[in-house]
Amino acid sequence: MRDLTVTPIRWEHSGDGEFPYHAEVDGRSLTVRVNDFPAEPLYTLLVDGAELVDLDDWPPVWRRPPVPSHLLDLVARPVTTDLLWTWARRICGVTTEHAAEVAALLGLPAPTQDDFGRLFVQPSPPGTAWLQLCMNDRAGLSTVEIRFAEPALTRAELDACFGPSQELPRVHWDSPHLIAHAVRTPDAPLSCTLFSSFTAQPDPSERALQVTLRRDHH
C-alpha cells in the first residue's frame, strides 16, 4: 500500500465527532480519528476500519474540508455573557475525552493543533484573538480559554449573568486581576468555574481581556 500520509487526499466531513473525516482512495475507505490528546497522538488514520498510522499533526498534502455552514454560523456569533452561560452549563455535563466531541458540544468546529501541540478553534469567534481547548491526558477537557482582541465584557455584565463574583488574590504585582464565578446545574456530574482576567482593578465598568471556563469535579 502506498504511503497515504504523503498522498494528496480530499477529505469530507462525516458528522461524527470522534471520526470527523472520511475519504475514498483506490477503493478503500479512509477515516481519521481524533484521539485523547495529549495522552495519545492527535490523529489516527484508519483504512477499512483498521488502524494504519498515528499522526501528531495533519499531513500538509491532505486537504481538510471547509467548515460546515451550520458551524460557521455558530462560530460567527460573538462571545457574549449568554453564550458563556450556555457553554458553562454544557461543560458541567461533558464526559467525553475527545477534543473534537467537546468542540461539537459547544457548537464549534473540531480544533486544530499548532506547532506546540496546542488545540485552537479556527476560525475563532468574532472579537476574539483565539479560542483554545486545553485537554488533560487523564480526564479529558480541562479548560476553554478565550482571549479577546480588545477588552470586551464588563464585570457588571458578568455579575448580572452569573451572579456575584469573587475576587482572587494576585500572585505577583504585575499579574492580571482575576474574578471567579461558580456555575452548577442540577443533576450534572461536574461543575464549572468562569475566571475573568482584567488588566486593572475590576470595577463594575472594567472590561475583561480573557475568560477561562474550567471544568471542575464536585
GROMACS elastic network, one bead per residue, 0.5 to 0.9 nm:
[ bonds ]
;  ai    aj funct       b0    kb
    1     4     6  0.81268   500
    2     5     6  0.88742   500
    2     6     6  0.87494   500
    2     7     6  0.80549   500
    3     6     6  0.59167   500
    3     7     6  0.66395   500
    4     8     6  0.79131   500
    4     9     6  0.81599   500
    4    45     6  0.89934   500
    5     8     6  0.80746   500
    5     9     6  0.88404   500
    5    45     6  0.88243   500
    5    53     6  0.88061   500
    5    55     6  0.89081   500
    5    58     6  0.89051   500
    5    59     6  0.60831   500
    5    60     6  0.87219   500
    5    61     6  0.77284   500
    5    62     6  0.77247   500
    6     9     6  0.88814   500
    6    59     6  0.71693   500
    6    60     6  0.81309   500
    6    61     6  0.62195   500
    6    62     6  0.78859   500
    7    61     6  0.65160   500
    7    62     6  0.71882   500
    8    60     6  0.86470   500
    8    62     6  0.51220   500
    8    63     6  0.71034   500
    9    23     6  0.74705   500
    9    24     6  0.86778   500
    9    25     6  0.78343   500
    9    61     6  0.71614   500
    9    63     6  0.59425   500
    9    64     6  0.84779   500
   10    22     6  0.88882   500
   10    23     6  0.68874   500
   10    24     6  0.88976   500
   10    62     6  0.63606   500
   10    64     6  0.66335   500
   10    65     6  0.71489   500
   11    21     6  0.59811   500
   11    22     6  0.56743   500
   11    23     6  0.52048   500
   11    24     6  0.85304   500
   11    30     6  0.89946   500
   11    31     6  0.89257   500
   11    62     6  0.74699   500
   11    63     6  0.61217   500
   11    64     6  0.55872   500
   11    65     6  0.56396   500
   12    20     6  0.82702   500
   12    21     6  0.55021   500
   12    22     6  0.54822   500
   12    23     6  0.62420   500
   12    64     6  0.74222   500
   12    65     6  0.54153   500
   12    66     6  0.84688   500
   13    16     6  0.80283   500
   13    19     6  0.89414   500
   13    20     6  0.56977   500
   13    22     6  0.64809   500
   13    23     6  0.88956   500
   13    64     6  0.88183   500
   13    65     6  0.65921   500
   13    66     6  0.85391   500
   13    67     6  0.85268   500
   13    68     6  0.80134   500
   14    17     6  0.83136   500
   14    19     6  0.70450   500
   14    20     6  0.51318   500
   14    21     6  0.53386   500
   14    22     6  0.60785   500
   14    31     6  0.88609   500
   15    19     6  0.79834   500
   15    20     6  0.59537   500
   15    21     6  0.80523   500
   16    19     6  0.52012   500
   16    21     6  0.80288   500
   16   101     6  0.82914   500
   17    20     6  0.53200   500
   17    33     6  0.87843   500
   17    34     6  0.80881   500
   17    98     6  0.80600   500
   17    99     6  0.86350   500
   17   100     6  0.54436   500
   17   102     6  0.83138   500
   17   103     6  0.84565   500
   17   104     6  0.66230   500
   17   110     6  0.78824   500
   18    32     6  0.85189   500
   18    33     6  0.57555   500
   18    34     6  0.55295   500
   18    35     6  0.75675   500
   18    98     6  0.66821   500
   18    99     6  0.84577   500
   18   100     6  0.63543   500
   18   101     6  0.61819   500
   19    22     6  0.77700   500
   19    31     6  0.65769   500
   19    32     6  0.56182   500
   19    34     6  0.62942   500
   19   100     6  0.87268   500
   20    31     6  0.78775   500
   20    32     6  0.66193   500
   20    33     6  0.68001   500
   20    34     6  0.75103   500
   20   100     6  0.78508   500
   20   110     6  0.80598   500
   21    30     6  0.83013   500
   21    31     6  0.57782   500
   21    32     6  0.53068   500
   21    33     6  0.75720   500
   21    64     6  0.83009   500
   21    65     6  0.82392   500
   22    29     6  0.73312   500
   22    30     6  0.54454   500
   22    32     6  0.63844   500
   23    28     6  0.83613   500
   23    29     6  0.61680   500
   23    30     6  0.50943   500
   23    31     6  0.66019   500
   23    32     6  0.89635   500
   24    27     6  0.61316   500
   24    28     6  0.55617   500
   24    30     6  0.58960   500
   24    31     6  0.88811   500
   25    28     6  0.52625   500
   25    29     6  0.67259   500
   25    30     6  0.71620   500
   26    29     6  0.85894   500
   28    47     6  0.66322   500
   28    48     6  0.61272   500
   29    46     6  0.81833   500
   29    47     6  0.57415   500
   29    49     6  0.76831   500
   30    45     6  0.71193   500
   30    46     6  0.57127   500
   30    48     6  0.62559   500
   30    49     6  0.77437   500
   31    44     6  0.82923   500
   31    45     6  0.59591   500
   31    46     6  0.50751   500
   31    47     6  0.65170   500
   31    48     6  0.79225   500
   31    49     6  0.75377   500
   32    43     6  0.64853   500
   32    44     6  0.57108   500
   32    46     6  0.61708   500
   32    47     6  0.89636   500
   33    42     6  0.83950   500
   33    43     6  0.55277   500
   33    44     6  0.51134   500
   33    45     6  0.64857   500
   33    46     6  0.74621   500
   34    37     6  0.81126   500
   34    41     6  0.85080   500
   34    42     6  0.59005   500
   34    44     6  0.66942   500
   34    98     6  0.67725   500
   34    99     6  0.74167   500
   34   100     6  0.66452   500
   34   101     6  0.88929   500
   35    38     6  0.83630   500
   35    39     6  0.83970   500
   35    40     6  0.61597   500
   35    41     6  0.64853   500
   35    42     6  0.53129   500
   35    43     6  0.57159   500
   35    44     6  0.71517   500
   35    97     6  0.83073   500
   35    98     6  0.60776   500
   35    99     6  0.77344   500
   35   100     6  0.86740   500
   36    39     6  0.58989   500
   36    40     6  0.55620   500
   36    41     6  0.76047   500
   36    42     6  0.70846   500
   36    43     6  0.89912   500
   36    97     6  0.58329   500
   36    98     6  0.52391   500
   36    99     6  0.70895   500
   36   135     6  0.80333   500
   36   136     6  0.85660   500
   36   137     6  0.69547   500
   36   138     6  0.85951   500
   36   140     6  0.69734   500
   37    40     6  0.51361   500
   37    41     6  0.61909   500
   37    42     6  0.53945   500
   37    43     6  0.86550   500
   37    97     6  0.84693   500
   37    98     6  0.74792   500
   37    99     6  0.73788   500
   37   117     6  0.88556   500
   37   135     6  0.65443   500
   37   136     6  0.76668   500
   37   137     6  0.64365   500
   37   140     6  0.80839   500
   38    41     6  0.67495   500
   38    42     6  0.71107   500
   38   117     6  0.78951   500
   38   135     6  0.68077   500
   38   136     6  0.69755   500
   38   137     6  0.53377   500
   39    42     6  0.87723   500
   39   136     6  0.78151   500
   39   138     6  0.72468   500
   40    43     6  0.83448   500
   40    54     6  0.87620   500
   40    56     6  0.87158   500
   40   137     6  0.79634   500
   41    44     6  0.73164   500
   41    54     6  0.61065   500
   41    55     6  0.58154   500
   41    56     6  0.50454   500
   41    57     6  0.82408   500
   42    54     6  0.77670   500
   42    55     6  0.62205   500
   42    56     6  0.52097   500
   42    57     6  0.66691   500
   42    58     6  0.87090   500
   42   113     6  0.79578   500
   42   117     6  0.86929   500
   43    53     6  0.86352   500
   43    54     6  0.59130   500
   43    56     6  0.63962   500
   43    57     6  0.71273   500
   43    58     6  0.77366   500
   44    51     6  0.68578   500
   44    52     6  0.73819   500
   44    53     6  0.58066   500
   44    55     6  0.57813   500
   44    56     6  0.87017   500
   45    50     6  0.84521   500
   45    51     6  0.60784   500
   45    52     6  0.56208   500
   45    53     6  0.54367   500
   45    54     6  0.63594   500
   45    55     6  0.75118   500
   46    49     6  0.54897   500
   46    50     6  0.51055   500
   46    52     6  0.53471   500
   46    53     6  0.73764   500
   47    50     6  0.52841   500
   47    51     6  0.64637   500
   47    52     6  0.63869   500
   48    51     6  0.85371   500
   51    54     6  0.80914   500
   55    58     6  0.70586   500
   55    59     6  0.81505   500
   56   113     6  0.86149   500
   56   117     6  0.83107   500
   57    60     6  0.87199   500
   57   112     6  0.86528   500
   57   113     6  0.68027   500
   57   114     6  0.83057   500
   57   115     6  0.84963   500
   57   117     6  0.85677   500
   58    61     6  0.86531   500
   58    62     6  0.73185   500
   58    64     6  0.86986   500
   58   112     6  0.84083   500
   58   113     6  0.81773   500
   59    62     6  0.55539   500
   59    63     6  0.86617   500
   60    63     6  0.77441   500
   64    67     6  0.89002   500
   65    68     6  0.83547   500
   66    69     6  0.85965   500
   67    70     6  0.84026   500
   67    71     6  0.65745   500
   67    72     6  0.63608   500
   67   109     6  0.67796   500
   67   110     6  0.89772   500
   68    71     6  0.54048   500
   68    72     6  0.62708   500
   68    73     6  0.87979   500
   68   109     6  0.82057   500
   69    73     6  0.62123   500
   69    74     6  0.87709   500
   70    73     6  0.52062   500
   70    74     6  0.66559   500
   70    75     6  0.88991   500
   70   107     6  0.89954   500
   71    74     6  0.50255   500
   71    75     6  0.61067   500
   71    76     6  0.84545   500
   71   104     6  0.88974   500
   71   107     6  0.65904   500
   71   108     6  0.60615   500
   71   109     6  0.61991   500
   72    76     6  0.59700   500
   72    77     6  0.88389   500
   72   108     6  0.82076   500
   72   109     6  0.80793   500
   72   123     6  0.84882   500
   73    76     6  0.51701   500
   73    77     6  0.69407   500
   74    77     6  0.54674   500
   74    78     6  0.88995   500
   74   107     6  0.63261   500
   74   108     6  0.68167   500
   74   125     6  0.83316   500
   75    78     6  0.77651   500
   75   107     6  0.78013   500
   75   108     6  0.63171   500
   75   109     6  0.79877   500
   75   122     6  0.86836   500
   75   123     6  0.71355   500
   75   124     6  0.66745   500
   75   125     6  0.50644   500
   75   126     6  0.76533   500
   76   123     6  0.86939   500
   76   124     6  0.82893   500
   76   125     6  0.56428   500
   76   126     6  0.60781   500
   77    80     6  0.84679   500
   77    83     6  0.86953   500
   77   125     6  0.61901   500
   77   126     6  0.66931   500
   78    83     6  0.83059   500
   78   125     6  0.56632   500
   78   126     6  0.51741   500
   78   127     6  0.64461   500
   78   128     6  0.81259   500
   79    82     6  0.81249   500
   79    83     6  0.60043   500
   79    84     6  0.68337   500
   79   125     6  0.67961   500
   79   126     6  0.76003   500
   79   127     6  0.76569   500
   79   128     6  0.79566   500
   79   146     6  0.88148   500
   79   148     6  0.89135   500
   79   152     6  0.89779   500
   79   153     6  0.88778   500
   80    83     6  0.51839   500
   80    84     6  0.62751   500
   80    85     6  0.86052   500
   80   152     6  0.89075   500
   80   153     6  0.74397   500
   81    84     6  0.50291   500
   81    85     6  0.60839   500
   81    86     6  0.86442   500
   81   153     6  0.75264   500
   81   157     6  0.71178   500
   81   158     6  0.62612   500
   81   160     6  0.89368   500
   81   161     6  0.64155   500
   81   162     6  0.83124   500
   82    85     6  0.50390   500
   82    86     6  0.62939   500
   82    87     6  0.86996   500
   82   161     6  0.72578   500
   83    86     6  0.50628   500
   83    87     6  0.61910   500
   83    88     6  0.85406   500
   84    87     6  0.50368   500
   84    88     6  0.59669   500
   84    89     6  0.85880   500
   84   194     6  0.85821   500
   84   213     6  0.83145   500
   85    88     6  0.50928   500
   85    89     6  0.62732   500
   85    90     6  0.86665   500
   85   161     6  0.74803   500
   85   162     6  0.73503   500
   85   183     6  0.83648   500
   86    89     6  0.53334   500
   86    90     6  0.63039   500
   86    91     6  0.86827   500
   86   106     6  0.83701   500
   87    90     6  0.50712   500
   87    91     6  0.60573   500
   87    92     6  0.87047   500
   87   105     6  0.85820   500
   87   106     6  0.60517   500
   87   213     6  0.82577   500
   88    91     6  0.51085   500
   88    92     6  0.64871   500
   88   183     6  0.67233   500
   88   184     6  0.84750   500
   88   191     6  0.82784   500
   88   192     6  0.59734   500
   88   193     6  0.77263   500
   88   194     6  0.75693   500
   88   213     6  0.66215   500
   88   214     6  0.84670   500
   88   215     6  0.84211   500
   89    92     6  0.52290   500
   89    93     6  0.71579   500
   89   183     6  0.70587   500
   89   184     6  0.70837   500
   89   185     6  0.64506   500
   89   188     6  0.86891   500
   89   191     6  0.80093   500
   89   192     6  0.74601   500
   90    93     6  0.54019   500
   90    94     6  0.65178   500
   90   105     6  0.71985   500
   90   106     6  0.71564   500
   91    94     6  0.50041   500
   91    95     6  0.86437   500
   91   102     6  0.84023   500
   91   105     6  0.84411   500
   91   106     6  0.82195   500
   91   141     6  0.86515   500
   91   190     6  0.77930   500
   91   191     6  0.74653   500
   91   192     6  0.66091   500
   91   213     6  0.81785   500
   91   214     6  0.82716   500
   91   215     6  0.63087   500
   92    95     6  0.87197   500
   92   183     6  0.80245   500
   92   184     6  0.69150   500
   92   185     6  0.69638   500
   92   188     6  0.58598   500
   92   189     6  0.66503   500
   92   192     6  0.57466   500
   92   215     6  0.67167   500
   92   216     6  0.78359   500
   92   217     6  0.88921   500
   93   185     6  0.86275   500
   93   187     6  0.89672   500
   93   188     6  0.54140   500
   93   189     6  0.60526   500
   93   190     6  0.61499   500
   93   191     6  0.79424   500
   94    97     6  0.84345   500
   94   102     6  0.71273   500
   94   105     6  0.80687   500
   94   141     6  0.78887   500
   94   188     6  0.89561   500
   94   189     6  0.83319   500
   94   190     6  0.77634   500
   94   215     6  0.84014   500
   95   102     6  0.87467   500
   95   139     6  0.87269   500
   95   140     6  0.78976   500
   95   141     6  0.84946   500
   95   189     6  0.83991   500
   95   190     6  0.87986   500
   96    99     6  0.81287   500
   96   101     6  0.68203   500
   96   102     6  0.68235   500
   96   139     6  0.88385   500
   96   140     6  0.67876   500
   96   141     6  0.79785   500
   97   101     6  0.78600   500
   97   102     6  0.76826   500
   97   135     6  0.80518   500
   97   136     6  0.85325   500
   97   137     6  0.87579   500
   97   138     6  0.83912   500
   97   139     6  0.66425   500
   97   141     6  0.64641   500
   98   101     6  0.53364   500
   98   102     6  0.63096   500
   98   103     6  0.87663   500
   98   135     6  0.85366   500
   98   140     6  0.66959   500
   98   141     6  0.79557   500
   99   102     6  0.50307   500
   99   103     6  0.61906   500
   99   104     6  0.86123   500
   99   110     6  0.71821   500
   99   111     6  0.71737   500
   99   119     6  0.83154   500
   99   133     6  0.72864   500
   99   134     6  0.85635   500
   99   135     6  0.71462   500
   99   140     6  0.76459   500
   99   141     6  0.72192   500
  100   103     6  0.51181   500
  100   104     6  0.62174   500
  100   105     6  0.87458   500
  100   108     6  0.86979   500
  100   109     6  0.74023   500
  100   111     6  0.64767   500
  101   105     6  0.62339   500
  101   106     6  0.87321   500
  101   110     6  0.76007   500
  102   105     6  0.51411   500
  102   106     6  0.65167   500
  102   107     6  0.87866   500
  102   108     6  0.85036   500
  102   110     6  0.84075   500
  102   133     6  0.86226   500
  102   141     6  0.74433   500
  103   106     6  0.51433   500
  103   107     6  0.62611   500
  103   109     6  0.60489   500
  103   110     6  0.57450   500
  103   111     6  0.71863   500
  103   121     6  0.82054   500
  103   133     6  0.81203   500
  104   108     6  0.52864   500
  104   109     6  0.63322   500
  104   110     6  0.69790   500
  105   108     6  0.74438   500
  106   109     6  0.88726   500
  108   111     6  0.82805   500
  108   121     6  0.73312   500
  109   121     6  0.66238   500
  109   122     6  0.74822   500
  109   123     6  0.86546   500
  110   120     6  0.86340   500
  110   121     6  0.66794   500
  110   122     6  0.83243   500
  111   119     6  0.55230   500
  111   120     6  0.50309   500
  111   122     6  0.67059   500
  111   132     6  0.80879   500
  111   133     6  0.75940   500
  112   118     6  0.80216   500
  112   119     6  0.53890   500
  112   120     6  0.54599   500
  112   121     6  0.63479   500
  112   122     6  0.71486   500
  113   116     6  0.76945   500
  113   117     6  0.54559   500
  113   118     6  0.53456   500
  113   120     6  0.64320   500
  113   121     6  0.89810   500
  114   117     6  0.53867   500
  114   118     6  0.54675   500
  114   119     6  0.66099   500
  114   120     6  0.75146   500
  115   118     6  0.74803   500
  118   132     6  0.74398   500
  118   133     6  0.78082   500
  118   134     6  0.73915   500
  119   131     6  0.86094   500
  119   132     6  0.56774   500
  119   133     6  0.55296   500
  119   134     6  0.68465   500
  119   135     6  0.84288   500
  120   123     6  0.86480   500
  120   124     6  0.79974   500
  120   130     6  0.70246   500
  120   131     6  0.57215   500
  120   133     6  0.62348   500
  120   134     6  0.88981   500
  121   124     6  0.56370   500
  121   125     6  0.86633   500
  121   130     6  0.74360   500
  121   131     6  0.57151   500
  121   132     6  0.63517   500
  121   133     6  0.77073   500
  122   125     6  0.83932   500
  122   130     6  0.81743   500
  122   131     6  0.80849   500
  123   126     6  0.85382   500
  123   130     6  0.82894   500
  123   131     6  0.87898   500
  124   127     6  0.84208   500
  124   128     6  0.63779   500
  124   129     6  0.70817   500
  124   130     6  0.54775   500
  124   131     6  0.57784   500
  124   132     6  0.89746   500
  124   146     6  0.89716   500
  125   128     6  0.57862   500
  125   129     6  0.83524   500
  125   130     6  0.78047   500
  125   131     6  0.76720   500
  126   129     6  0.83799   500
  126   148     6  0.89339   500
  126   149     6  0.87905   500
  127   147     6  0.89692   500
  127   148     6  0.59872   500
  127   149     6  0.55550   500
  127   150     6  0.72324   500
  127   152     6  0.82233   500
  128   131     6  0.73466   500
  128   146     6  0.69935   500
  128   147     6  0.56658   500
  128   150     6  0.76225   500
  129   146     6  0.77639   500
  129   147     6  0.54394   500
  129   148     6  0.53148   500
  129   150     6  0.83962   500
  130   145     6  0.81410   500
  130   146     6  0.60082   500
  130   147     6  0.54853   500
  130   148     6  0.72563   500
  130   149     6  0.81780   500
  131   144     6  0.71714   500
  131   145     6  0.57168   500
  131   147     6  0.65286   500
  131   148     6  0.88950   500
  132   143     6  0.81855   500
  132   144     6  0.58263   500
  132   145     6  0.51404   500
  132   146     6  0.65248   500
  132   147     6  0.86706   500
  133   141     6  0.73534   500
  133   142     6  0.77954   500
  133   143     6  0.61647   500
  133   145     6  0.65432   500
  134   140     6  0.85311   500
  134   141     6  0.62425   500
  134   142     6  0.54702   500
  134   143     6  0.51623   500
  134   144     6  0.62696   500
  134   145     6  0.76741   500
  135   138     6  0.86363   500
  135   139     6  0.77723   500
  135   140     6  0.51988   500
  135   142     6  0.51658   500
  135   143     6  0.71130   500
  135   144     6  0.89903   500
  136   139     6  0.53650   500
  136   141     6  0.58978   500
  136   142     6  0.56216   500
  136   143     6  0.88818   500
  137   140     6  0.62645   500
  137   141     6  0.88236   500
  139   142     6  0.75355   500
  141   144     6  0.80353   500
  141   214     6  0.84797   500
  141   215     6  0.69552   500
  142   213     6  0.85343   500
  142   214     6  0.59892   500
  142   215     6  0.56358   500
  142   216     6  0.80934   500
  143   212     6  0.65244   500
  143   213     6  0.54061   500
  143   215     6  0.60789   500
  144   211     6  0.84000   500
  144   212     6  0.56583   500
  144   213     6  0.50622   500
  144   214     6  0.65949   500
  144   215     6  0.85452   500
  145   210     6  0.74660   500
  145   211     6  0.60747   500
  145   213     6  0.64391   500
  145   214     6  0.84788   500
  146   209     6  0.87854   500
  146   210     6  0.56998   500
  146   211     6  0.53733   500
  146   212     6  0.62239   500
  146   213     6  0.85352   500
  147   150     6  0.85420   500
  147   151     6  0.88602   500
  147   209     6  0.63465   500
  147   211     6  0.66669   500
  147   212     6  0.86571   500
  148   151     6  0.60630   500
  148   152     6  0.66556   500
  148   208     6  0.80948   500
  148   209     6  0.55474   500
  148   210     6  0.58453   500
  148   211     6  0.83069   500
  149   152     6  0.82752   500
  149   209     6  0.77913   500
  150   207     6  0.89362   500
  150   208     6  0.86657   500
  150   209     6  0.65180   500
  151   154     6  0.84068   500
  151   198     6  0.81680   500
  151   206     6  0.85637   500
  151   207     6  0.51707   500
  151   208     6  0.51422   500
  151   210     6  0.76453   500
  152   206     6  0.89574   500
  152   207     6  0.52796   500
  152   208     6  0.56529   500
  152   209     6  0.64616   500
  152   210     6  0.85236   500
  153   156     6  0.82992   500
  153   157     6  0.64090   500
  153   158     6  0.69163   500
  153   205     6  0.89477   500
  153   206     6  0.81036   500
  153   207     6  0.50783   500
  153   208     6  0.55000   500
  153   209     6  0.80823   500
  154   157     6  0.51884   500
  154   158     6  0.63864   500
  154   159     6  0.86656   500
  154   202     6  0.85118   500
  154   203     6  0.85085   500
  154   204     6  0.64635   500
  154   205     6  0.54158   500
  154   206     6  0.52566   500
  154   208     6  0.61282   500
  155   158     6  0.50519   500
  155   159     6  0.60345   500
  155   160     6  0.84597   500
  155   165     6  0.85074   500
  155   179     6  0.85828   500
  155   196     6  0.83861   500
  155   202     6  0.66122   500
  155   203     6  0.67836   500
  155   205     6  0.62517   500
  155   206     6  0.60572   500
  155   207     6  0.63795   500
  155   208     6  0.72132   500
  156   159     6  0.51323   500
  156   160     6  0.60515   500
  156   161     6  0.87140   500
  156   203     6  0.80881   500
  156   205     6  0.63079   500
  156   206     6  0.81480   500
  156   207     6  0.89628   500
  157   160     6  0.51155   500
  157   161     6  0.64245   500
  157   162     6  0.86640   500
  157   204     6  0.80868   500
  157   205     6  0.85887   500
  158   161     6  0.52875   500
  158   162     6  0.59037   500
  158   163     6  0.75388   500
  158   164     6  0.86177   500
  158   165     6  0.82676   500
  158   181     6  0.85796   500
  158   196     6  0.87893   500
  159   162     6  0.51961   500
  159   164     6  0.52382   500
  159   165     6  0.61899   500
  159   181     6  0.81291   500
  159   204     6  0.86565   500
  160   163     6  0.57520   500
  160   164     6  0.77752   500
  162   165     6  0.78173   500
  162   181     6  0.63851   500
  162   182     6  0.77802   500
  162   183     6  0.74646   500
  162   194     6  0.88626   500
  163   181     6  0.72212   500
  163   182     6  0.86368   500
  164   180     6  0.89148   500
  164   181     6  0.72183   500
  165   179     6  0.60374   500
  165   180     6  0.54612   500
  165   181     6  0.51551   500
  165   182     6  0.81785   500
  166   178     6  0.84485   500
  166   179     6  0.52894   500
  166   180     6  0.51606   500
  166   181     6  0.67183   500
  167   177     6  0.78635   500
  167   178     6  0.60365   500
  167   180     6  0.65358   500
  167   202     6  0.84408   500
  168   177     6  0.74742   500
  168   178     6  0.55176   500
  168   179     6  0.56985   500
  168   180     6  0.71961   500
  169   177     6  0.79559   500
  169   178     6  0.76296   500
  170   173     6  0.70736   500
  170   174     6  0.83742   500
  170   175     6  0.60381   500
  170   176     6  0.71236   500
  170   177     6  0.64544   500
  170   178     6  0.75079   500
  171   174     6  0.85116   500
  171   175     6  0.63870   500
  171   176     6  0.89019   500
  172   175     6  0.50769   500
  172   176     6  0.85625   500
  173   176     6  0.86025   500
  174   177     6  0.89686   500
  174   199     6  0.89354   500
  175   178     6  0.88975   500
  175   199     6  0.82455   500
  176   197     6  0.59639   500
  176   198     6  0.56357   500
  176   199     6  0.52942   500
  176   200     6  0.72921   500
  176   201     6  0.88330   500
  177   196     6  0.82040   500
  177   197     6  0.56740   500
  177   199     6  0.61853   500
  177   200     6  0.63907   500
  177   201     6  0.62732   500
  177   202     6  0.67755   500
  178   195     6  0.65412   500
  178   196     6  0.56073   500
  178   198     6  0.63358   500
  178   201     6  0.89339   500
  178   202     6  0.78527   500
  179   194     6  0.82059   500
  179   195     6  0.57354   500
  179   196     6  0.54296   500
  179   197     6  0.68800   500
  179   198     6  0.84414   500
  179   202     6  0.78911   500
  180   193     6  0.66018   500
  180   194     6  0.55566   500
  180   196     6  0.65013   500
  181   192     6  0.85162   500
  181   193     6  0.56410   500
  181   194     6  0.50598   500
  181   195     6  0.66290   500
  181   196     6  0.85233   500
  182   191     6  0.77053   500
  182   192     6  0.61873   500
  182   194     6  0.64541   500
  182   195     6  0.89710   500
  183   191     6  0.60529   500
  183   192     6  0.50917   500
  183   193     6  0.58535   500
  183   194     6  0.74991   500
  184   188     6  0.75261   500
  184   190     6  0.76686   500
  184   191     6  0.50239   500
  184   192     6  0.65289   500
  184   193     6  0.86848   500
  185   188     6  0.55952   500
  185   189     6  0.88240   500
  185   190     6  0.84046   500
  185   191     6  0.72505   500
  186   189     6  0.88396   500
  187   190     6  0.87839   500
  188   191     6  0.72635   500
  189   217     6  0.76231   500
  189   218     6  0.77080   500
  190   215     6  0.70468   500
  190   216     6  0.58778   500
  190   218     6  0.59292   500
  191   214     6  0.85105   500
  191   215     6  0.61519   500
  191   216     6  0.50587   500
  191   217     6  0.60565   500
  191   218     6  0.63756   500
  192   213     6  0.65635   500
  192   214     6  0.54949   500
  192   216     6  0.53734   500
  192   217     6  0.82436   500
  193   212     6  0.80001   500
  193   213     6  0.57929   500
  193   214     6  0.52027   500
  193   215     6  0.67432   500
  193   216     6  0.70868   500
  194   211     6  0.68928   500
  194   212     6  0.56841   500
  194   214     6  0.64409   500
  195   210     6  0.82953   500
  195   211     6  0.55396   500
  195   212     6  0.50382   500
  195   213     6  0.64841   500
  195   214     6  0.78061   500
  196   208     6  0.60049   500
  196   209     6  0.76383   500
  196   210     6  0.59167   500
  196   212     6  0.65028   500
  196   213     6  0.89513   500
  197   202     6  0.86006   500
  197   207     6  0.86948   500
  197   208     6  0.53972   500
  197   209     6  0.58081   500
  197   210     6  0.51461   500
  197   211     6  0.61326   500
  197   212     6  0.84006   500
  198   201     6  0.70653   500
  198   202     6  0.62450   500
  198   206     6  0.73967   500
  198   207     6  0.66492   500
  198   209     6  0.56959   500
  198   210     6  0.73408   500
  199   202     6  0.81079   500
  199   206     6  0.87936   500
  199   207     6  0.85772   500
  199   208     6  0.76769   500
  199   209     6  0.72281   500
  200   203     6  0.83396   500
  200   206     6  0.74698   500
  200   207     6  0.89479   500
  201   206     6  0.75391   500
  202   205     6  0.76499   500
  202   206     6  0.53508   500
  202   207     6  0.76589   500
  202   208     6  0.82468   500
  203   206     6  0.52325   500
  203   207     6  0.86700   500
  204   207     6  0.83476   500
  208   211     6  0.71511   500
